[in-house]
Amino acid sequence: MSYAILFAAALWAGIQNALAGGGSFITLPSLMLTGMDARAANITSTVALFPAQLATGWTGREQVSGAANLSFRALVIISLIGGALGALLLLRTPPQFFARLVPWLVLFATAVFAWGSFGPKRSGTGHLNRTGAGIAQFCISVYGGYFGGGIGFLMLAALTAAGLALRNAGATKNVLAGVMNASAVAIFVFSPEVRWFAAAVASAGAIIGGVVGGLMLQKVNERALRMVVVAIGIALTIGLFLRSP
């Protein structure tokens, strides 16, 4: 029964990622329901959602761009290095410490998601120069390899601040999210904490959900969906704080 719930949750997470983001808010607690600790669930979630991220990034590949005089290739290299460092840091984090840290990470990710969805939108010229854009992307990549919740909005904010148009920033952050997770997944596949059956179940659901979400993109009220994501994040944060050791 827990794996049926996991598949359904991953299906929803795939739809949610395609439409608004925040799918890890769904997969993390669903994987924990199968008996994993928080760190193993986070590692398995990263591996499980990776194929769907590749599909999303490939779809918008023609609109990717560099930012603030940084080439797209430079952003990819920065993302690979940062994602790998974040993944290594996670593997060196004791499970008990990570379990205490998770509620704060989810709270932070929820706040970032809410601000990106409903906060004031700025327009105009960029504010980040070449160095600032590189540092921002590196820090986001380390966070992405370590936890990953809210990285889409963090990158969207950084890339638009570096002068990219919203459409190009959206396509670029989708590809870079897959890139930083590629380096994390390359490390995680050697970890005994990956629960491969659960990852396969979740990955299948997320891929199907991603396809469905792509088809729904023009029909769903995105603002309402983002409100649901924030509500889930708040509920998950409260639940994790109550369960925190």
Order of alpha helices (4+ residues) and beta strands (2+ residues): alpha-alpha-alpha-alpha-alpha-alpha-alpha-alpha-alpha-alpha
